[in-house]
């Protein structure tokens, strides 16, 4: 496909030259000691020791650097539907992120199943011919749920940090963002191994923020179709066009590097991670927030991703952000 490349958000501040650590790891299958090590807390740290606060000053909302970073992110979101903040994590801390991801990766729920882009089980006899929900994909990627990620892990500390949340809300042009009330899906680590991909899908949350913590040797590119649907319109014809290989004019592609933070609207953007190749897995932390408090994933979707549900998922879903089919 003739897929348009997306310009990276290259806000550099006053310290543009950052070292990027080489990333080496072991496949998820090599888990001899990682389960035990994931229970051992890492030393406490200040977020400024992880985040490059010279370029992205999370705690200084009144400063020029903060305003400039937010403005650049907003411009990228407006222009391309996605903003990539390169080098968000300090280069010398990438090994720590990799190690923490390797520690919890064995706890990922792994199941190969056939799904559609909505991750629904709608009976085909109720769908019109050519509806994209009729198209099935094999999904074999894995997710580590939030309750399996130690509170002391860098990504967990970052997810719950008020300064990080305020910075993200400003980037999206919102007064505030709320952590999901979902104990499993608010924060998770996505693990994609050799020969696997994360096929085309929509997110259940409005906004998706991800941090690549480990890049594969080959593949694992992020492709997405910004605002291909809205809160009031599924636009199945456009979705079907992409699935059919005829949506090149709707599709964007991004190649991320470890330590890059990515912002996009996953609820309304069809997106996927292409097939990974090689012995190094692709790890990315996914930070999920909502404009409204109390958002919880559906029991069916939660069981698909994590293989289980909690009592929270059994309660009525009082908070919905739209009336879409998923």
C-alpha positions as CSV (number, residue, x, y, z in Angstrom):
1,X,0.0,0.0,0.0
2,X,1.0,3.6,-0.6
3,X,1.0,4.6,3.1
4,X,1.8,8.1,4.0
5,X,4.6,8.6,6.5
6,X,3.8,10.6,9.6
7,X,6.1,13.4,10.5
8,X,7.5,12.9,14.0
9,X,7.0,15.6,16.6
10,X,10.6,16.7,16.9
11,X,10.4,19.2,19.8
12,X,13.9,19.2,21.2
13,X,14.1,22.0,23.8
14,X,17.6,23.0,24.8
15,X,19.1,19.6,25.1
16,X,18.5,17.8,21.8
17,X,21.4,15.3,21.8
18,X,20.4,12.3,23.9
19,X,22.1,9.0,24.0
20,X,19.8,6.0,23.2
21,X,20.8,2.8,24.9
22,X,21.0,-0.4,22.8
23,X,18.1,-2.7,23.6
24,X,18.8,-6.4,24.0
25,X,16.4,-8.8,25.6
26,X,15.2,-12.4,25.7
27,X,11.9,-13.9,24.3
28,X,8.9,-14.1,26.5
29,X,9.4,-17.9,26.6
30,X,12.7,-17.5,28.5
31,X,11.1,-17.0,31.9
32,X,13.2,-19.0,34.4
33,X,13.7,-16.3,37.0
34,X,11.5,-13.4,35.9
35,X,8.4,-14.2,37.8
36,X,10.2,-14.0,41.1
37,X,12.3,-10.9,40.2
38,X,9.1,-9.0,39.2
39,X,8.0,-9.1,42.8
40,X,11.2,-7.5,44.0
41,X,10.6,-3.7,44.2
42,X,13.1,-1.5,42.4
43,X,14.6,1.4,44.3
44,X,12.5,4.5,44.6
45,X,13.1,7.2,42.0
46,X,12.1,10.7,41.0
47,X,10.2,11.0,37.7
48,X,12.7,13.6,36.5
49,X,15.3,10.8,36.7
50,X,13.2,8.9,34.1
51,X,11.6,11.6,32.0
52,X,13.7,14.1,30.1
53,X,12.2,17.0,32.0
54,X,14.5,19.5,30.2
55,X,12.5,18.8,27.1
56,X,9.2,17.8,28.8
57,X,9.0,19.6,32.1
58,X,6.0,17.8,33.7
59,X,6.1,19.8,36.9
60,X,6.4,23.3,35.6
61,X,3.1,24.2,33.9
62,X,3.8,27.9,33.9
63,X,7.2,27.6,32.1
64,X,7.9,28.3,28.5
65,X,9.3,24.8,27.8
66,X,6.1,23.2,29.1
67,X,3.9,25.5,26.9
68,X,6.1,24.9,23.9
69,X,6.0,21.1,24.3
70,X,2.2,21.2,24.7
71,X,1.8,23.4,21.6
72,X,3.9,21.2,19.5
73,X,2.0,18.1,20.6
74,X,-1.3,19.8,19.8
75,X,-0.1,20.8,16.4
76,X,0.9,17.3,15.6
77,X,-2.4,15.9,16.8
78,X,-4.3,18.4,14.7
79,X,-2.2,17.8,11.6
80,X,-1.9,14.0,11.7
81,X,-4.1,12.6,14.4
82,X,-1.1,11.5,16.4
83,X,1.8,13.0,18.2
84,X,5.1,11.3,18.9
85,X,7.3,12.8,21.6
86,X,10.8,11.4,20.9
87,X,13.2,10.8,23.7
88,X,10.5,11.2,26.4
89,X,12.5,8.8,28.6
90,X,16.1,9.6,29.3
91,X,18.4,7.4,27.2
92,X,20.4,6.1,30.1
93,X,17.2,4.8,31.7
94,X,16.0,2.7,28.8
95,X,17.7,-0.4,30.2
96,X,15.6,0.0,33.4
97,X,12.4,0.1,31.3
98,X,13.5,-2.9,29.3
99,X,14.3,-4.9,32.5
100,X,11.0,-4.0,34.2
101,X,9.2,-5.1,31.1
102,X,11.1,-8.4,30.9
103,X,10.3,-9.0,34.6
104,X,6.5,-8.8,34.0
105,X,6.3,-10.2,30.5
106,X,5.8,-13.8,31.7
107,X,2.6,-12.7,33.4
108,X,1.1,-11.7,30.0
109,X,-2.1,-13.4,29.1
110,X,-1.5,-15.1,25.8
111,X,-4.3,-16.5,23.7
112,X,-4.5,-16.9,19.9
113,X,-8.0,-16.2,18.7
114,X,-10.0,-15.0,15.7
115,X,-11.4,-11.5,16.2
116,X,-12.9,-8.6,14.2
117,X,-11.8,-5.0,14.4
118,X,-14.5,-4.3,17.1
119,X,-13.6,-7.4,19.2
120,X,-17.3,-8.2,19.2
121,X,-19.2,-11.5,18.8
122,X,-22.0,-10.0,16.7
123,X,-23.8,-12.8,14.8
124,X,-23.1,-12.4,11.1
125,X,-26.7,-13.0,10.1
126,X,-27.5,-9.6,11.6
127,X,-24.8,-7.8,9.7
128,X,-25.2,-6.6,6.1
129,X,-22.9,-8.1,3.4
130,X,-19.5,-6.4,3.3
131,X,-19.7,-5.1,6.9
132,X,-16.2,-4.9,8.4
133,X,-17.3,-6.9,11.5
134,X,-17.5,-9.9,9.2
135,X,-13.8,-9.7,8.5
136,X,-11.8,-11.9,10.9
137,X,-8.1,-11.7,12.0
138,X,-5.9,-13.9,14.0
139,X,-4.7,-12.1,17.2
140,X,-1.8,-13.7,19.0
141,X,-0.3,-10.8,20.9
142,X,-0.3,-10.6,24.7
143,X,-1.1,-8.2,27.5
144,X,0.1,-7.8,31.1
145,X,-2.7,-6.4,33.2
146,X,-2.2,-3.5,35.5
147,X,-2.6,-5.6,38.7
148,X,0.5,-7.6,37.5
149,X,2.7,-4.5,37.1
150,X,4.4,-3.5,40.4
151,X,3.5,-0.1,41.8
152,X,7.2,0.7,41.9
153,X,7.7,0.1,38.2
154,X,8.5,3.2,36.2
155,X,5.5,2.9,33.9
156,X,3.2,2.5,36.9
157,X,4.6,5.5,38.7
158,X,4.3,7.5,35.5
159,X,0.7,6.4,34.8
160,X,-0.6,7.7,38.2
161,X,1.5,10.9,38.3
162,X,-0.6,14.0,38.4
163,X,2.0,16.1,36.5
164,X,2.0,13.5,33.7
165,X,-1.8,13.4,33.5
166,X,-2.0,17.2,33.5
167,X,0.6,17.4,30.7
168,X,-1.3,14.8,28.6
169,X,-4.6,16.6,29.2
170,X,-3.1,19.8,28.0
171,X,-1.7,18.1,24.9
172,X,-5.2,16.8,24.0
173,X,-6.7,20.2,24.8
174,X,-8.8,18.9,27.7
175,X,-9.3,20.3,31.2
176,X,-8.3,17.0,32.8
177,X,-7.9,13.2,32.1
178,X,-9.1,10.4,34.4
179,X,-7.5,7.1,35.0
180,X,-9.8,4.2,34.0
181,X,-11.7,2.7,36.9
182,X,-10.8,-0.6,35.3
183,X,-8.2,-2.5,37.5
184,X,-6.8,-4.4,34.6
185,X,-6.9,-2.2,31.5
186,X,-5.9,1.2,32.8
187,X,-2.3,0.4,32.4
188,X,-0.9,-2.6,30.6
189,X,2.2,-3.9,28.8
190,X,1.6,-5.1,25.3
191,X,4.0,-8.0,24.3
192,X,4.3,-8.9,20.6
193,X,6.6,-11.9,19.8
194,X,8.3,-13.2,16.7
195,X,5.7,-13.9,13.9
196,X,2.9,-12.1,15.8
197,X,1.1,-8.8,15.3
198,X,-1.6,-6.8,16.8
199,X,-4.2,-6.7,14.0
200,X,-6.5,-3.9,13.1
201,X,-8.8,-2.8,16.0
202,X,-10.4,0.0,17.9
203,X,-9.7,0.8,21.5
204,X,-12.5,1.0,24.1
205,X,-11.1,4.1,25.7
206,X,-11.1,7.6,24.0
207,X,-7.4,8.3,24.3
208,X,-4.4,6.0,24.0
209,X,-1.0,6.9,25.2
210,X,1.8,4.4,24.7
211,X,5.5,4.3,25.5
212,X,7.7,1.9,23.5
213,X,10.0,0.2,26.0
214,X,11.6,-2.3,23.7
215,X,11.8,-2.4,19.9
216,X,12.0,-5.6,17.8
217,X,14.7,-6.3,15.3
218,X,12.3,-6.0,12.4
219,X,8.6,-5.1,11.9
220,X,6.3,-3.9,14.7
221,X,5.5,-0.7,13.0
222,X,2.4,1.3,14.1
223,X,-0.3,2.0,11.4
224,X,-3.5,3.9,12.0
225,X,-6.4,5.6,10.3
226,X,-7.1,8.8,12.3
227,X,-10.8,9.6,13.0
228,X,-12.1,7.0,10.6
229,X,-15.2,6.9,12.8
230,X,-16.8,9.3,15.4
231,X,-18.9,9.0,18.5
232,X,-22.0,9.1,16.4
233,X,-21.0,7.3,13.2
234,X,-19.3,4.0,12.6
235,X,-18.4,4.7,8.9
236,X,-18.3,1.0,8.1
237,X,-17.6,1.6,4.4
238,X,-14.3,3.4,5.2
239,X,-13.3,0.7,7.7
240,X,-14.1,-2.0,5.1
241,X,-12.0,-0.2,2.6
242,X,-8.9,-0.3,4.9
243,X,-9.4,-3.9,5.7
244,X,-9.7,-4.7,2.0
245,X,-6.4,-3.0,1.2
246,X,-8.0,0.0,-0.5
247,X,-7.6,2.5,2.3
248,X,-4.1,3.8,1.6
249,X,-5.3,7.4,1.5
250,X,-6.7,6.9,5.0
251,X,-3.7,5.2,6.6
252,X,-0.6,6.5,8.4
253,X,2.5,4.7,9.5
254,X,5.0,5.4,12.4
255,X,8.3,3.8,13.3
256,X,8.9,4.3,17.0
257,X,12.0,4.0,19.0
258,X,12.4,3.0,22.7
259,X,11.7,5.9,25.0
260,X,9.3,7.6,22.5
261,X,5.9,8.6,23.9
262,X,2.9,8.3,21.5
263,X,-0.4,10.1,21.8
264,X,-3.4,9.3,19.7
265,X,-7.2,8.9,19.8
266,X,-7.6,5.1,19.8
267,X,-11.3,5.0,20.3
268,X,-12.0,6.5,16.8
269,X,-8.8,5.5,15.0
270,X,-8.5,2.1,13.4
271,X,-4.9,0.9,14.2
272,X,-2.6,-2.0,14.3
273,X,1.0,-3.1,15.0
274,X,2.5,-5.0,12.0
275,X,4.1,-8.4,12.3
276,X,7.3,-8.6,14.5
277,X,10.3,-10.5,13.2
278,X,13.3,-11.7,15.1
279,X,14.2,-12.9,18.7
280,X,13.6,-9.5,20.3
281,X,10.0,-9.0,21.4
282,X,8.2,-5.7,21.0
283,X,7.1,-4.2,24.4
284,X,5.0,-1.1,24.8
285,X,3.3,0.3,27.9
286,X,-0.2,1.5,27.2
287,X,-1.6,4.3,29.4
288,X,-5.4,4.5,29.1
289,X,-7.4,7.5,30.3
290,X,-10.8,9.0,29.7
291,X,-12.4,12.4,29.8
292,X,-14.9,11.0,32.3
293,X,-14.3,9.2,35.6
294,X,-15.5,5.7,36.1
295,X,-14.9,4.2,32.7
296,X,-14.6,0.3,32.8
297,X,-14.1,-2.1,29.9
298,X,-16.9,-4.5,28.9
299,X,-16.6,-8.0,30.5
300,X,-16.3,-9.6,27.0
301,X,-13.5,-7.3,25.9
302,X,-11.7,-7.6,29.2
303,X,-11.8,-11.4,29.1
304,X,-10.5,-11.4,25.5
305,X,-7.5,-9.3,26.5
306,X,-6.7,-10.6,30.0
307,X,-8.4,-13.9,30.2
308,X,-10.4,-12.9,33.3
309,X,-12.7,-10.3,34.8
310,X,-13.1,-8.7,38.2
311,X,-16.2,-7.8,40.2
312,X,-15.8,-4.3,38.8
313,X,-16.6,-5.6,35.3
314,X,-19.7,-7.4,36.6
315,X,-21.3,-4.1,37.5
316,X,-23.5,-2.2,35.0
317,X,-21.5,0.1,32.7
318,X,-23.0,3.4,33.9
319,X,-20.4,5.4,32.0
320,X,-20.3,5.2,28.2
321,X,-18.6,7.8,26.0
322,X,-20.6,6.9,22.9
323,X,-23.1,4.5,21.4
324,X,-20.7,2.6,19.1
325,X,-21.1,-1.1,18.6
326,X,-18.1,-1.9,20.9
